[in-house]
Amino acid sequence: MVPFFMVGIYVFVLSVFVGFEIISKVPPMLHTPLMSGTNAISGITMVGAVLAAGHSENTLAIILGVSAVVCGTINVVGGYLVTNRMLRMFKKK
């Protein structure tokens, strides 16, 4: 029987390869709107990170939850800034 940890590593490595193949096939014109959508998903991930950090008594889980909130916040704010910049390109001067 394969340990749960090895299954997690296998899924992670497989998702890295699949994600790279999918993103490399996206045309540059669609890249920014696609990233805007994935940044909205990061907002959902932040909710899970807040719940994980807030309801845990384990110090490692709290540290990982807080770091996930920080990284997710950076990703969401950066995504909205890029989207706003992209939308300003299409406004008439």
Contacts in CASP RR format, 6 or more apart in sequence:
PFRMAT RR
TARGET T0000
AUTHOR 0000-0000-0000
METHOD contacts of the structure
MODEL  1
MVPFFMVGIYVFVLSVFVGFEIISKVPPMLHTPLMSGTNAISGITMVGAV
LAAGHSENTLAIILGVSAVVCGTINVVGGYLVTNRMLRMFKKK
26 34 0 8 1.000
32 82 0 8 1.000
32 83 0 8 1.000
32 86 0 8 1.000
33 83 0 8 1.000
33 86 0 8 1.000
35 79 0 8 1.000
35 82 0 8 1.000
36 79 0 8 1.000
36 80 0 8 1.000
36 82 0 8 1.000
36 83 0 8 1.000
36 86 0 8 1.000
39 75 0 8 1.000
39 76 0 8 1.000
39 78 0 8 1.000
39 79 0 8 1.000
39 80 0 8 1.000
39 83 0 8 1.000
40 76 0 8 1.000
42 72 0 8 1.000
42 75 0 8 1.000
42 76 0 8 1.000
43 72 0 8 1.000
43 76 0 8 1.000
45 68 0 8 1.000
45 72 0 8 1.000
46 68 0 8 1.000
46 69 0 8 1.000
46 72 0 8 1.000
46 73 0 8 1.000
46 76 0 8 1.000
49 65 0 8 1.000
49 66 0 8 1.000
49 68 0 8 1.000
49 69 0 8 1.000
49 72 0 8 1.000
50 65 0 8 1.000
50 69 0 8 1.000
52 61 0 8 1.000
52 64 0 8 1.000
52 65 0 8 1.000
52 68 0 8 1.000
53 61 0 8 1.000
53 62 0 8 1.000
53 64 0 8 1.000
53 65 0 8 1.000
53 66 0 8 1.000
53 68 0 8 1.000
53 69 0 8 1.000
54 62 0 8 1.000
56 62 0 8 1.000
END
